[in-house]
Amino acid sequence: MASSEMAMVRFHSKLERALDKVRVILGQTKSPCWPADTHHQYQDKFLLAECLTNVAAASQLNCLVQIGLAEEQRRQLFKWVAEGNVVSLVFRAEERCTFNRKVEREEEDPTKRVQEVSVAGAVQAALTSKVVTKVTEYVWDLKMSYELQAICGVGDNPSHRLSVTKRSGKAELKTSTDAPPRPEARIPAASHHCNVSWLLGQLGPESLTPHFKVKREDPKCHTPRRNQEVEAACRHFAEFRTWVSLVTDYLGAMLRIQPDPSKKLDMNALSSQGIFVPVVPLFQEEEEQGEKPADGGSAAAAAAEQAATSSASDVECGAGSGVLSCLAVAQNQPMPASVCLGSSDINLLLVEEAR
């Protein structure tokens, strides 16, 4: 089997596991399915693109909230973006390695050599000898600190910098020579930037929940995938993923610095394999929609009422559990009936991810 076919098999396997998890989260009253497995209209493809983008944005915001981004800080970042500024996340680390002390000790070889002295065939004495090695060790203090900041523009003013989280630590390293194991100072040891202006620009001014929407009336909007809004979203998610990978690689390298060889950290505990990812392209079975109203106006009114109820549920849920996604629905503008999952269902998936 070709590598591309193997990758496709693994991808479908992950999707099926995700679908099984979604069915458990939503319960027996819901019947989520893949878009290809249920009848839907072309407008549902636009709604699905918007829904997935909102969920991905909400997931990223929830991650930042878990790290330490407070609600007051989120509102300040939103204000900066609304004023036309560029907001970036900056991860910066510093390392310093200084000499601490010189240690000399003796190590005995566990093997002993016994030599017997005999006179006229009789053992008169036994001489025991052993090897003692003098060991010289040089102990160094490795101090490391990092901070994640959100900055407005270039951050030249202290008021344009918000500290999201920071931490410092120290470890002792030993060498057999007087040469330092790491550079005396690395400032910065790591410096990674990520522009999050797009992400913050999708937030609503009051609820601070994502309200991404594709401008269908734009002449440059060709398909649910080929349009400026989705292209901008893809660029952001690609940049954010690269930034996260760089930060993860650096922190992982720091965790692997273990002065005591007898103690080993379980790096598998840091794996993301067990975390549920709520960005799953799902529809709900058509029969769940119930009987369709006789006229289009009634259908639009029913859908708008359902969307409003979901949005209200989002605000209520978001009060104590961080940022939750809600579908973008313009006020006083009817929304056609759809087979997309409701916002309340999506919020359940986001809560499961945070759990």
N, C-alpha and C positions, 0 to 999 in steps of 0.2 A: 504494500500500500504506500502511495506517495506521501511525502511529508505534509503536503497541503491537505490531502484527504484525512490524514491523522489529526491535523489541527482542527479540521472541521468536525470530526467525530468528538474530539475533546470539548469543542465549543458547544455542540448540541447536548453533550452529557451535562455540562454545567447548567445549560438552560433548563434541562429537565429537572435537575436537582433544585434549581431556583423555583420552578413552577410548583414542585411538590411542597416546598417550604411555604410558598405564598398560600397554597390551599389550606395548610395547617393554620396559618396566621389569620386568614379571613374566615375560616370556619365553613360549615356545610351549607350555609345560606348563600354562598357565592360560588360561582363556577368560572374562575379565570381560565383563559385559553389563549393560544397564540393567535395573532391576527389572521393568519392563513386558514385557521380552523373555524371561523365564523363569518357570516355575511356582514359586510360593513360598507359604508359609502366612502367616497374619496375625501370628504371633509373629515372623516374619522382619522385619516392618515395625518392631517395637519394637527388635529387635537392630540394624537399620540405623540407626535414630535414635540409639541409644546409641553405635554405632560411629562415626558421623559427628561426634557431639559430642566423643567422645574424641580423634578425629583433629584436630579444630579446636583443642581445648585443648592437645594435644601440640605442634601447630604454633606456637601462640602462645608456649608455654614455650621451644621451640627458638629462636624469634626473640629472646627475652629472654636466653637463654644465649649466643647469638651476639653480643649487644650487650655482655655482660659479667657477667651474673648467675651467680655461682659456685655450686657445689653446696652449700657450707656456708651461703651466703646463702639458698638455696632451702629448706634444712632449717629455718633460723631463721624464715623467713616462714611455713612450714607450721606451726611450733610456735606462732607468734602467732595464727594463725587457729584452731588446735585449742584454744587457751585462750579463745576467744570474742572476740578482738579484730578490728577492721576493719583491713585492710592495703590501702594505696593506693600507686600509682605516681605520683610527682610530678615533672614536668619543669619546671625553673625556669631562666630565662635572664636575664642582665644585660647592659646596654650602657652604655658611657661614651664620650663624644666630647669630646676636649680639643684645644685649639689647639697646634700644633707650631711652625710657622714661617711667615714671609712671604717669598715668592720673587719677585724682579723680574728680568725678562729682556727682551731685545729680539728681535723676530721680523721678519725681512726679507721683503718681498713678492717672490716669485719673478719678478714682471714688472718689467723695467727700461725706462726711457724714455730714448731717445737723441735729442738735439737737435743738429743740425749748424749751424755758423756759417760762412756763405759771404761772400767778398769778391770782387766783380767776377765772380761766377758760379763762383768756385773755393772749394772747401771748405777752410777754414782750421783748423777745430777741431770736435771733437765733444764735446758735454756729455752725460754719462750721469747720470741721477738715479734713485733708487729710494726706495720708501716703507719706513720702519722704524717698527714699532709697538712701543710699550712695554707689556708685559703684566705684570700683577701677579696673583699667585696666592697663595691662602691654603691651607696644608696642615694637615689635621686628622688626628689619630690616633683611629681607631674601634676600641675594644677590646670584644670580646664574649666571654662565657663562659656555659656552660650545664652543668647537672648533672641526672642522672636518679637519683632516690632512691626507695627503698621505705620507707614509714613505717608505723609501728604506731599506730593511733589518730590523734591530732592531731600526734604527733611532738614533744611538748613536752620529752621527755628525749632527750639525744644518743644514748643507747643504743637508742632506738626508731627510729633512722634508719640505713639502710644505703645507701651510695653504690654504685650499679650502674655508672655511667660518667659521666665528665665531660671537658670539653674547653674550651680557650680559644684565641683567635686575635686577630690585629690586622691592620688594613689602613689605608692612607693614602688619604684622600679630599681632592680639590682643589676649591676654589670660586673664583669671580672676585670675590666680596665677602667682607667680614669676618663675615658671618652664618654660624653653624655649620650644616652640612648635616643634622644630626640633633640631637635633644635632648642636652643636656650629660650627663644621666644618666637611664636608664630602668631602674628597680629596683622590681619586675621588669619586664623587657621582655616576658616571657611566663611564664605560670604555669598549667599544666594538670594536673588531677588525674584519676585513674581508679581506681575501686574494683576490686581484683582478688581480693577475698575469696572470691568464688564459684570462681574458677579454682584458687586454692590449696586450697580445700575439696574439690576432686575428686581430689587426689593421695593415693596410698597412703603410709602412714607410713614404709615401708622403701624401696620402689623409687622413690618420688616420680614415679610415672607416673599418668596420669589413669585413674580408675575410675568414670566416670559411669554411673549406672543409673537407669532409670525405675521408680518404685514402682507396679507393675501392680496390686497389691492395694489401693491407695489408692482410696476411693470417688470422689475428684475426678479420677482418671485415666480419661479418656473414650476417647482414641485415642492412637496413637504421637506425635501432634503436640499434642493438647490435653491437657496435664497440667502440673502445677506444676513439675516438674523441667525439662522442655524450655522452658517459658516463662521460667524463671530463666536458663537458658543463653542464650536469645535476647536477653534484656535485657543480659546481660553482654557478649555479642559486639557488640551495637549500641553500647553505651557505649565499649567498647574501640576499635571502629572510629572513632568520633567523636574520641576522644582521639588516636589515631594520625594522623588527618587534620589536627588542629590542630597537632601537633608537626611533621608533615611540611611544612605550609604555612609555618611560621615558619622552619625550617631552609632550606627552598627559597628564601625571601626573602633570607636571609643569604648564600646561595651566589650569588645574582644581583647582589650588590654587587661590582662589578668596577672597581677604580680605573683599570686600564689598558684603554682601549677596544680596543686591538689584540689583547688576549688574551680569548678567549671560551671559557667552559666548555661542554662538551657535556652539557647537562642531560638529554638522552635516555639517557645512560649510567646515570642514576638511576631509570629507569623500571622498574616491576615486571612489565612485559609478558612478559619471558622467564622468569620464575620459575614453576616448576611448583607448583600448589596441590593438595595431596593430599586435600582434602575433596571427594571425588567419590562420588556415590551409586551404588555398583556391587554387583551380585551375581555369583556365578560360575555357569557353566552347570550345570544339574542333573545331567548325566551325569558331571561330575567328582566327584560325591559317591560314586560307586561303587554297588554293590548295597546295598540297605537291609537291615539285620538283620531277622530274622523277628519278634522281639518288641521292644516299646518299650523295655524295660529295657536290652537290648543296645545299642540305638541311643543311648540317653542316656549309657551308659557310654563308648561310642566317642567321642561328641561331647565329653564331659568330658575324656577322655584327650587328645584333639586340642587342646582349649583349654588344658589344663595344659602341653602341649608348647610351644604358642605363647607362653604367658606366660613359660616358662623361657627361650625364645629372646629375648624382649623384654629380660629382665634382663641377659642376656649381651651383647646388642647395645648396650644403654643404657650400659654401663660406659665406653665411650670416645667415644660420639657424642651425648651430651646426653640429653634426655628423649624417650623413645619411647612410643607409645601401646600399651595392651593392653586387651583387652575385659574388662569387669567380670564375673567369674565367682565366685560365692560358693563357699567351700570346702565340700566334702561335699554339694553340692547339684547333682543332675544337670541338665545343660543339653541341651535337645532339639537334634536335628540341624538345621543351618541352611545356607542357601545363601550366607550372608554371607562376605566375604573373611576369611581368617584373620589373626591379629595379625602373624604373620611377613610376610605380604604387605603389610599396612598399613605396617609398619616400613620396608619397601623404598621405599614412596612417600615416607615422611618423610625418609629418607636422601637421596632424590633432590632433595627440596625444599631440604635443607641444602647440598647440593653446588653 
